[in-house]
Amino acid sequence: MKKKYNRTSRLLVTTPIVSIFLIASLLGQAVRDPFPVKRDENPGTWLSNGWAALDAKKRDKIRTGPAKNVILFIGDGMGVSTLTAARILEGQMRGESGEENRLSFENFPFSALSKTYSANQQTSDSAPTMTAIVTGVKSNEGTIGMTQKVVHADYRTVKGNEAKTLLEYAEESGRSTGVITTTRVTHATPGACYAHSADRDWESDYDMKRLGDANTKNGNTEMAKRDLDAYNAKFPDIARQLIEFKYGDGLEVAFGAGRNKFIPNTTPDPLLPNVKGERTDGRDLTQEWVAKRSGSAVVYNKQQLAAIDPRNAKHVLGLFATENMQYETDRLEKAPDEPSLTDMTTKAIDILQQNKKGFFLMVEAGRIDQAHHEGNAYRALRDTIALSDAVRAAEKKVNLDDTLIIVTADHSHTLTISGYPARGNNILGLVREIGINGRLEPDYKRDKLGRPFTTLNYANGRGYTGASNDSGEGPKFWPSKPTTFQGIAHGRPDLTKIDTTDPNYDQESVFPLGDNTHGGEDVAIYAEGVDAHLFRGSMEENWTFFIMADALRLVRR
């Protein structure tokens, strides 16, 4: 049985600005009242606010190209339901009802919907979706920076089928470039900006061997042969491709995690001497980064990042964790020396702005997706709010008359918002409805088994309440990592005495999977600045590339 989570100590660290959440946690068994609606809300304010919004829309400024800079923000897995829930959570963290709140980029003047299917799947993964965004072509699952002619994990099909990326075009034009992520800098989303690989998981040379050995053990001989053939042929892994990048003078900024992908398996980690890298080729790519170009540096914590002088820094590689960076929920407690997404974004812009020709920067909140995969809505929503904070900070540092800012997702997840909760109902809590008499019901809404339920749930994943090899039947708590499940023997659990606002509570899922899957519905695009008005209606995901490339005047027909 999983060790019970200490709610009080966690909330003191993760949500210090929200005393009302702490109080609610301590009253875990009490029926909770909704957060208060604004007192001045009345029919007159709806009308006056509506007219004011119309007037503001009429004043939206259309800025036409060319653009000097493009900043592309990606909320990995940030579907529309995630945006809605994060918006409400942020408002409720301030003690408001939440529904009327707006994330920073929801104030952008232009928006659209993006169709995220790949060349061979209805519901896609980050490799082909990001490839579509930064190359203009849809491709196959598991491949990055490739056309759909490439066979997954077959390195022999790569040559001649590479899809040139916006970052490569930008480097050729003399602009500065950068990628930022809260995951590994070799992960699918950042990797798709600068690398070309038949397999997104070939992040280091060791990964090819590891996958080949695992596939051999599992009896998947065809895939094992592909992985091991790539390893034996010394096909360039994604970390290598970052260092050996051949366009322009190379990336000026690469911030994120994944130090182990760059360090040999004989070399201790620079911050964790008991941990070694994983590369089998003996190459220390961090040293190669510094040696390759003058003015280069590698930094490992937020203090070193802050000390970088943008006027002198030409190429900065920031590797702030061995694997992924911490969730925003856990960062200050578990890794206080890690920079925030805002820290990385503002420093990157300071560095890139030294180039008078302009820049292209991709910023990813990559752990939104990973929290959803783990069935933990709280962490996904907090990382979405962190993305909103980074966007707000970036807006303050650029001139929208020469810059295009885009915020979108590569794909969605199966997070749902359901029931009929009252206005201000805790977005992480159990549902209380407004009765037919127009007043708040005194108790939680019950299902046909007589048990309360939450507003947020997943269609599939780890929150399935049957017993698993990880924990017994009943509610699940992060970091649950089940691999096998049993059926639900006693029906849905009674959540009356469960604090579903606990950051470690995993939302229920309809059917059991080891990971929550992606969702296949359209995702939102928000844009402001140069040529932002071109984002409208229902768009293919790859169209975003053409708007960015045209704004920067990078690609001719």
C-alpha positions as CSV (number, residue, x, y, z in Angstrom):
1,M,0.0,0.0,0.0
2,K,1.3,3.4,-0.9
3,K,2.5,5.6,2.0
4,K,-0.1,8.2,2.9
5,Y,0.7,11.7,1.7
6,N,1.3,14.5,4.1
7,R,-1.1,17.1,2.7
8,T,-0.3,19.9,5.2
9,S,3.4,20.1,4.6
10,R,3.0,19.9,0.9
11,L,0.5,22.7,0.7
12,L,2.6,25.0,2.9
13,V,5.3,24.7,0.2
14,T,3.4,24.5,-3.0
15,T,0.6,27.1,-2.5
16,P,1.8,29.5,0.1
17,I,-0.1,32.3,-1.5
18,V,-3.4,30.6,-1.0
19,S,-4.4,30.3,2.6
20,I,-7.9,29.3,1.6
21,F,-6.6,26.2,-0.1
22,L,-4.7,25.3,3.0
23,I,-7.8,25.7,5.2
24,A,-9.7,23.6,2.8
25,S,-7.1,20.9,2.9
26,L,-7.2,20.8,6.7
27,L,-11.0,20.5,6.6
28,G,-10.8,17.5,4.2
29,Q,-14.0,15.9,5.3
30,A,-16.2,19.1,5.4
31,V,-18.6,20.1,2.6
32,R,-16.8,23.1,1.1
33,D,-18.4,26.3,-0.1
34,P,-17.5,27.7,-3.5
35,F,-15.1,30.6,-3.9
36,P,-17.0,33.9,-3.9
37,V,-18.3,35.5,-7.0
38,K,-17.5,39.2,-7.4
39,R,-20.0,41.3,-5.4
40,D,-20.5,43.9,-8.2
41,E,-21.7,41.3,-10.7
42,N,-25.2,42.1,-12.0
43,P,-27.1,42.4,-15.2
44,G,-25.8,45.8,-15.8
45,T,-22.1,44.8,-15.5
46,W,-22.6,42.0,-18.0
47,L,-24.0,44.5,-20.5
48,S,-21.4,47.2,-19.9
49,N,-18.5,44.7,-19.9
50,G,-19.8,43.2,-23.1
51,W,-19.9,46.5,-24.9
52,A,-16.5,47.4,-23.5
53,A,-15.1,44.1,-24.9
54,L,-16.6,44.8,-28.3
55,D,-15.0,48.3,-28.4
56,A,-11.7,46.8,-27.4
57,K,-11.9,44.2,-30.2
58,K,-12.6,46.9,-32.7
59,R,-9.4,48.6,-31.6
60,D,-7.3,45.5,-32.1
61,K,-4.2,46.5,-34.1
62,I,-3.3,44.6,-37.2
63,R,0.5,44.6,-37.6
64,T,1.9,43.4,-40.9
65,G,5.3,41.9,-41.6
66,P,8.1,41.6,-41.9
67,A,8.9,40.5,-38.4
68,K,12.3,40.7,-36.8
69,N,11.6,38.2,-34.1
70,V,9.3,35.2,-33.4
71,I,8.6,33.6,-30.0
72,L,6.8,30.3,-30.1
73,F,5.4,29.1,-26.8
74,I,4.3,25.5,-26.6
75,G,2.2,24.1,-23.8
76,D,2.9,20.4,-24.3
77,G,-0.5,18.6,-23.9
78,M,-2.2,21.9,-23.1
79,G,-5.7,21.1,-24.5
80,V,-8.6,23.5,-24.1
81,S,-9.9,21.7,-21.0
82,T,-6.4,22.2,-19.5
83,L,-6.6,26.0,-20.3
84,T,-10.1,26.2,-18.8
85,A,-9.1,24.4,-15.6
86,A,-5.8,26.3,-15.2
87,R,-7.6,29.6,-15.7
88,I,-10.1,28.8,-12.9
89,L,-7.4,27.5,-10.6
90,E,-5.3,30.6,-11.0
91,G,-8.3,32.7,-10.1
92,Q,-9.2,30.6,-7.2
93,M,-5.6,30.8,-5.9
94,R,-6.3,34.5,-5.5
95,G,-9.6,33.7,-3.6
96,E,-11.8,34.5,-6.6
97,S,-14.5,32.3,-8.2
98,G,-12.0,31.7,-11.1
99,E,-14.2,31.4,-14.1
100,E,-13.8,35.1,-15.1
101,N,-10.0,34.9,-14.8
102,R,-7.9,35.0,-17.9
103,L,-4.4,33.5,-18.5
104,S,-2.0,36.1,-19.9
105,F,-2.2,34.9,-23.5
106,E,-6.0,34.7,-23.4
107,N,-5.8,38.5,-23.8
108,F,-4.1,38.1,-27.1
109,P,-6.2,39.6,-29.9
110,F,-6.2,36.7,-32.4
111,S,-6.8,33.0,-32.0
112,A,-7.6,29.9,-34.0
113,L,-8.0,26.1,-33.6
114,S,-5.3,23.7,-34.7
115,K,-5.9,20.2,-36.1
116,T,-3.3,18.0,-34.5
117,Y,-3.5,14.6,-36.4
118,S,-0.3,13.3,-37.9
119,A,0.4,11.7,-41.2
120,N,-0.5,8.3,-39.9
121,Q,-2.5,8.7,-36.6
122,Q,-5.7,10.5,-35.6
123,T,-4.4,11.2,-32.1
124,S,-0.8,12.2,-32.3
125,D,2.4,12.5,-30.2
126,S,4.7,15.4,-29.8
127,A,7.3,14.3,-32.4
128,P,5.2,14.7,-35.5
129,T,3.0,17.5,-34.1
130,M,6.0,19.7,-33.3
131,T,7.6,18.7,-36.6
132,A,4.5,20.0,-38.4
133,I,4.7,23.3,-36.5
134,V,8.3,24.0,-37.3
135,T,8.8,22.4,-40.7
136,G,5.4,22.8,-42.4
137,V,5.0,19.1,-43.2
138,K,3.0,16.4,-41.3
139,S,5.0,13.3,-40.6
140,N,4.7,9.9,-38.9
141,E,4.5,9.0,-35.3
142,G,7.8,8.8,-33.4
143,T,9.9,10.8,-35.9
144,I,11.2,14.3,-35.6
145,G,12.3,16.7,-38.4
146,M,11.4,14.1,-41.1
147,T,8.9,13.8,-43.9
148,Q,6.4,11.0,-43.8
149,K,8.6,9.0,-46.2
150,V,10.7,8.0,-43.2
151,V,10.1,4.6,-41.6
152,H,10.0,4.8,-37.8
153,A,13.3,3.8,-36.2
154,D,14.9,2.9,-39.6
155,Y,17.9,5.2,-39.8
156,R,18.5,4.1,-43.4
157,T,15.4,6.0,-44.6
158,V,16.6,9.3,-43.1
159,K,18.9,10.6,-45.7
160,G,17.2,12.8,-48.2
161,N,13.9,12.9,-46.3
162,E,14.9,15.5,-43.7
163,A,12.4,18.4,-43.3
164,K,14.1,21.7,-42.9
165,T,13.1,23.5,-39.7
166,L,12.3,27.1,-39.0
167,L,15.2,27.3,-36.6
168,E,17.5,26.2,-39.4
169,Y,16.1,28.8,-41.8
170,A,16.5,31.4,-39.1
171,E,20.1,30.6,-38.5
172,E,20.8,30.8,-42.2
173,S,19.3,34.3,-42.3
174,G,21.8,35.4,-39.6
175,R,19.3,35.5,-36.8
176,S,19.9,34.1,-33.3
177,T,18.0,31.1,-32.2
178,G,17.1,29.2,-29.0
179,V,15.1,26.5,-27.4
180,I,13.8,26.3,-23.9
181,T,12.0,23.4,-22.1
182,T,11.2,22.1,-18.7
183,T,11.9,18.6,-20.0
184,R,15.2,17.4,-21.6
185,V,16.5,19.6,-24.3
186,T,16.7,16.5,-26.4
187,H,13.0,15.7,-25.9
188,A,10.6,15.6,-28.8
189,T,9.4,19.2,-28.8
190,P,12.8,21.0,-28.6
191,G,14.5,18.3,-30.5
192,A,12.2,18.8,-33.5
193,C,13.5,22.3,-33.8
194,Y,17.1,21.3,-34.6
195,A,17.4,17.6,-35.1
196,H,16.4,15.0,-37.7
197,S,15.8,11.5,-36.4
198,A,13.8,8.4,-37.3
199,D,13.1,7.9,-33.6
200,R,12.4,10.6,-31.1
201,D,13.8,8.4,-28.4
202,W,17.3,8.3,-29.8
203,E,18.2,11.2,-27.4
204,S,21.7,9.7,-26.7
205,D,23.7,6.9,-28.3
206,Y,22.9,4.8,-25.2
207,D,19.2,5.1,-25.9
208,M,19.6,3.2,-29.2
209,K,21.3,0.3,-27.4
210,R,18.9,0.5,-24.4
211,L,15.9,0.3,-26.7
212,G,17.4,-2.4,-28.8
213,D,18.2,-4.5,-25.8
214,A,14.7,-3.9,-24.4
215,N,13.0,-4.9,-27.7
216,T,15.1,-8.0,-27.9
217,K,14.0,-9.0,-24.4
218,N,10.4,-8.3,-25.3
219,G,10.6,-10.4,-28.5
220,N,10.2,-7.4,-30.8
221,T,13.0,-8.5,-33.1
222,E,12.2,-6.1,-35.9
223,M,12.4,-3.0,-33.7
224,A,15.4,-4.4,-31.9
225,K,17.3,-4.7,-35.1
226,R,16.4,-1.2,-36.2
227,D,17.6,0.3,-32.9
228,L,20.8,-1.7,-32.7
229,D,21.6,-1.1,-36.4
230,A,21.4,2.6,-35.7
231,Y,23.6,2.2,-32.7
232,N,26.2,0.2,-34.6
233,A,26.2,2.6,-37.5
234,K,26.8,5.5,-35.1
235,F,23.8,7.3,-36.3
236,P,23.9,10.8,-34.7
237,D,21.7,10.9,-31.6
238,I,19.7,14.0,-30.8
239,A,22.1,15.4,-28.3
240,R,24.9,15.0,-30.8
241,Q,22.9,16.8,-33.4
242,L,22.5,19.8,-31.1
243,I,26.2,20.1,-30.6
244,E,27.0,19.4,-34.3
245,F,24.3,21.7,-35.6
246,K,25.6,23.0,-39.0
247,Y,23.3,25.9,-39.8
248,G,24.5,29.5,-39.3
249,D,26.7,29.7,-36.2
250,G,24.6,27.3,-34.1
251,L,22.0,27.8,-31.5
252,E,22.7,30.7,-29.1
253,V,20.5,29.3,-26.3
254,A,19.4,25.8,-25.3
255,F,17.9,25.7,-21.8
256,G,16.3,22.7,-20.1
257,A,17.4,19.4,-18.6
258,G,18.9,16.0,-19.6
259,R,22.5,16.4,-18.6
260,N,22.9,12.6,-18.7
261,K,22.4,12.6,-22.5
262,F,25.5,14.8,-22.9
263,I,28.0,13.2,-20.5
264,P,29.8,9.8,-20.8
265,N,28.9,6.9,-18.6
266,T,32.4,7.2,-17.0
267,T,32.0,10.9,-16.0
268,P,30.3,12.0,-12.8
269,D,27.5,14.5,-13.1
270,P,28.8,18.0,-12.3
271,L,26.3,18.5,-9.5
272,L,25.6,14.9,-8.4
273,P,29.0,13.2,-8.1
274,N,27.4,9.8,-7.3
275,V,25.5,9.9,-10.7
276,K,27.2,9.4,-14.0
277,G,26.2,10.2,-17.6
278,E,25.0,7.6,-20.0
279,R,26.8,8.2,-23.3
280,T,28.7,5.1,-24.5
281,D,30.8,6.9,-27.1
282,G,33.1,8.5,-24.5
283,R,32.2,12.0,-25.7
284,D,31.5,14.8,-23.3
285,L,29.2,17.0,-25.3
286,T,29.2,19.8,-22.7
287,Q,32.9,20.3,-23.2
288,E,32.4,20.1,-27.0
289,W,29.8,22.9,-26.7
290,V,32.3,25.2,-25.0
291,A,35.2,24.3,-27.3
292,K,33.3,24.5,-30.6
293,R,32.5,28.3,-30.6
294,S,34.0,31.3,-28.8
295,G,31.9,32.9,-26.1
296,S,30.2,29.6,-25.2
297,A,29.2,28.5,-21.7
298,V,27.5,25.7,-19.9
299,V,25.4,26.5,-16.8
300,Y,23.8,24.1,-14.3
301,N,21.7,26.2,-11.9
302,K,19.8,29.4,-11.6
303,Q,22.7,31.3,-9.9
304,Q,25.0,30.5,-12.8
305,L,22.2,31.4,-15.3
306,A,21.7,34.8,-13.5
307,A,25.4,35.5,-13.7
308,I,25.5,35.2,-17.5
309,D,26.1,38.6,-19.0
310,P,23.9,38.8,-22.2
311,R,26.4,41.2,-23.8
312,N,29.2,38.7,-23.8
313,A,27.4,35.4,-24.0
314,K,27.3,34.0,-27.5
315,H,26.2,30.4,-27.0
316,V,24.8,29.2,-23.6
317,L,23.8,25.6,-22.9
318,G,21.8,25.3,-19.7
319,L,21.3,21.8,-18.3
320,F,19.5,22.2,-15.0
321,A,18.8,18.5,-14.1
322,T,19.9,15.1,-15.1
323,E,16.5,14.0,-16.4
324,N,13.6,16.5,-16.4
325,M,13.3,19.7,-14.4
326,Q,10.9,19.7,-11.4
327,Y,7.2,20.4,-11.8
328,E,6.5,23.9,-10.8
329,T,4.5,22.5,-7.8
330,D,7.7,20.9,-6.5
331,R,10.5,23.1,-7.7
332,L,11.1,25.3,-4.7
333,E,11.1,22.4,-2.3
334,K,12.9,19.7,-4.3
335,A,15.2,21.8,-6.5
336,P,15.5,25.4,-5.2
337,D,18.5,26.0,-7.5
338,E,16.5,25.3,-10.6
339,P,15.4,28.3,-12.6
340,S,11.8,28.8,-13.3
341,L,10.4,28.9,-16.9
342,T,10.2,32.7,-16.6
343,D,13.8,32.9,-15.5
344,M,14.9,30.9,-18.5
345,T,12.7,32.8,-20.9
346,T,13.8,36.3,-19.8
347,K,17.5,35.4,-19.8
348,A,17.2,33.8,-23.3
349,I,15.5,37.0,-24.7
350,D,18.2,39.1,-23.2
351,I,20.8,37.0,-24.9
352,L,19.0,36.8,-28.3
353,Q,18.2,40.5,-28.5
354,Q,21.9,41.3,-28.8
355,N,21.6,40.3,-32.4
356,K,20.2,43.2,-34.3
357,K,19.0,41.0,-37.1
358,G,16.5,39.4,-34.8
359,F,15.8,35.9,-33.4
360,F,13.6,32.8,-33.2
361,L,12.9,31.3,-29.8
362,M,10.8,28.3,-28.9
363,V,9.7,28.0,-25.2
364,E,8.1,24.8,-24.0
365,A,6.2,24.0,-20.8
366,G,6.9,20.4,-21.4
367,R,5.8,18.9,-18.1
368,I,2.1,19.8,-18.5
369,D,2.1,16.8,-20.7
370,Q,4.0,14.6,-18.3
371,A,1.7,15.5,-15.4
372,H,-1.3,14.5,-17.5
373,H,0.4,11.2,-18.4
374,E,0.7,10.6,-14.7
375,G,-3.0,11.4,-14.2
376,N,-2.2,14.4,-11.9
377,A,-4.2,17.4,-12.9
378,Y,-2.9,19.7,-10.2
379,R,0.7,19.6,-11.5
380,A,-0.4,20.0,-15.1
381,L,-2.5,23.1,-14.2
382,R,0.3,24.7,-12.1
383,D,2.7,24.2,-15.0
384,T,0.2,25.8,-17.3
385,I,0.0,28.8,-15.0
386,A,3.8,28.9,-15.1
387,L,3.7,29.1,-18.9
388,S,1.2,32.0,-18.6
389,D,3.7,33.8,-16.3
390,A,6.5,33.3,-18.8
391,V,4.4,34.6,-21.6
392,R,3.6,37.7,-19.6
393,A,7.3,38.3,-18.9
394,A,8.2,37.9,-22.5
395,E,5.6,40.4,-23.6
396,K,7.3,43.1,-21.5
397,K,10.7,42.5,-23.2
398,V,9.8,42.8,-26.9
399,N,8.3,45.3,-29.3
400,L,5.1,43.9,-30.8
401,D,5.6,46.1,-33.9
402,D,8.5,43.8,-34.9
403,T,7.8,40.6,-33.0
404,L,5.2,37.8,-33.4
405,I,4.3,35.8,-30.3
406,I,2.4,32.6,-30.6
407,V,1.1,30.4,-27.8
408,T,-0.3,26.9,-28.7
409,A,-0.2,23.2,-27.8
410,D,1.2,20.4,-29.8
411,H,-1.7,18.1,-28.8
412,S,-4.3,17.7,-26.1
413,H,-5.0,15.1,-23.3
414,T,-8.1,13.3,-22.1
415,L,-8.8,15.7,-19.1
416,T,-12.5,16.4,-18.8
417,I,-14.5,19.1,-17.0
418,S,-18.0,17.7,-16.2
419,G,-20.9,17.6,-13.8
420,Y,-22.9,20.8,-13.1
421,P,-20.7,22.5,-10.4
422,A,-21.8,25.8,-9.0
423,R,-20.0,28.9,-9.9
424,G,-16.8,29.1,-7.9
425,N,-16.8,25.4,-7.1
426,N,-13.2,24.4,-6.3
427,I,-12.0,23.2,-9.7
428,L,-10.1,20.4,-8.0
429,G,-13.0,19.6,-5.6
430,L,-16.2,17.5,-5.5
431,V,-19.2,18.8,-7.4
432,R,-21.8,20.9,-5.6
433,E,-24.7,22.0,-7.7
434,I,-27.3,24.8,-7.7
435,G,-30.7,23.3,-6.9
436,I,-33.9,23.8,-8.7
437,N,-34.7,26.5,-6.1
438,G,-31.7,28.5,-7.3
439,R,-29.7,28.0,-4.2
440,L,-26.5,26.0,-3.5
441,E,-27.2,22.4,-2.6
442,P,-26.1,21.7,1.0
443,D,-24.2,18.5,0.0
444,Y,-22.2,17.2,-2.8
445,K,-23.8,15.8,-5.9
446,R,-24.0,12.0,-5.9
447,D,-23.8,9.5,-8.7
448,K,-26.2,6.5,-9.0
449,L,-24.1,4.7,-6.4
450,G,-24.6,7.5,-3.9
451,R,-21.0,8.7,-4.1
452,P,-19.7,12.2,-4.8
453,F,-17.5,12.9,-7.8
454,T,-15.0,15.5,-8.9
455,T,-15.3,18.1,-11.7
456,L,-12.0,17.0,-13.3
457,N,-11.4,13.4,-14.5
458,Y,-9.6,11.6,-17.2
459,A,-10.9,9.2,-19.8
460,N,-8.1,6.8,-19.1
461,G,-4.9,6.4,-17.2
462,R,-3.5,5.7,-13.7
463,G,-6.5,7.0,-11.8
464,Y,-8.6,3.9,-12.4
465,T,-9.7,2.9,-8.9
466,G,-9.3,-0.8,-9.2
467,A,-6.5,-2.4,-7.3
468,S,-3.1,-2.4,-9.1
469,N,0.4,-3.8,-8.5
470,D,1.2,-0.3,-7.2
471,S,-1.7,0.3,-4.7
472,G,-4.9,-1.2,-3.4
473,E,-8.4,-0.5,-4.6
474,G,-9.6,3.0,-4.1
475,P,-8.3,6.6,-4.9
476,K,-4.9,6.9,-6.4
477,F,-2.1,9.3,-5.4
478,W,0.9,10.6,-7.3
479,P,3.4,9.3,-8.0
480,S,1.5,6.1,-8.7
481,K,3.1,4.0,-11.4
482,P,0.9,0.9,-12.0
483,T,1.7,-1.6,-14.7
484,T,-1.2,-4.1,-14.0
485,F,-4.7,-3.6,-12.7
486,Q,-7.6,-5.6,-11.4
487,G,-11.3,-4.8,-11.9
488,I,-13.1,-2.5,-9.5
489,A,-14.6,-4.9,-7.0
490,H,-16.6,-2.5,-4.9
491,G,-17.7,0.2,-7.3
492,R,-16.4,3.8,-7.2
493,P,-14.7,4.9,-4.0
494,D,-16.5,7.2,-1.6
495,L,-14.6,10.4,-1.9
496,T,-16.4,12.2,0.9
497,K,-13.4,11.8,3.2
498,I,-10.7,12.2,0.5
499,D,-9.1,15.6,-0.1
500,T,-9.3,15.8,-3.9
501,T,-7.6,19.2,-3.8
502,D,-4.4,17.6,-2.5
503,P,-1.7,18.2,-5.1
504,N,-1.0,14.5,-5.0
505,Y,-4.5,13.3,-5.7
506,D,-4.8,11.6,-9.0
507,Q,-8.1,12.2,-10.8
508,E,-10.3,9.2,-11.5
509,S,-10.0,7.6,-15.0
510,V,-12.7,5.6,-16.8
511,F,-10.5,2.7,-17.8
512,P,-7.0,1.6,-16.7
513,L,-3.8,2.4,-18.5
514,G,-0.2,2.8,-17.2
515,D,-0.3,6.3,-18.7
516,N,-3.0,8.7,-19.6
517,T,-3.1,9.1,-23.4
518,H,-3.1,12.2,-25.5
519,G,-6.4,13.6,-26.7
520,G,-7.2,14.0,-30.4
521,E,-9.3,17.1,-30.4
522,D,-8.2,20.5,-31.8
523,V,-6.0,22.7,-29.7
524,A,-6.1,26.5,-29.4
525,I,-3.6,29.0,-30.9
526,Y,-3.2,32.5,-29.5
527,A,-1.2,35.2,-31.3
528,E,-0.2,38.8,-31.0
529,G,2.2,41.1,-32.9
530,V,3.3,41.0,-36.5
531,D,1.0,38.9,-38.7
532,A,-0.9,37.6,-35.7
533,H,-4.2,38.3,-37.5
534,L,-3.5,35.4,-39.9
535,F,-4.3,33.0,-37.1
536,R,-8.1,32.6,-37.4
537,G,-10.6,29.9,-37.9
538,S,-9.8,26.2,-38.1
539,M,-6.3,25.5,-39.2
540,E,-4.1,22.6,-40.0
541,E,-1.3,22.4,-37.5
542,N,1.4,22.7,-40.1
543,W,0.1,26.1,-41.3
544,T,1.7,27.7,-38.2
545,F,5.1,27.2,-39.9
546,F,4.1,29.2,-42.9
547,I,2.8,32.2,-40.9
548,M,6.0,32.3,-38.9
549,A,8.3,31.7,-42.0
550,D,6.4,34.4,-44.0
551,A,6.5,36.9,-41.1
552,L,10.3,36.5,-40.9
553,R,10.6,36.4,-44.7
554,L,12.6,33.2,-44.5
555,V,11.1,30.9,-47.1
556,R,10.1,31.6,-50.7
557,R,7.4,29.5,-52.4
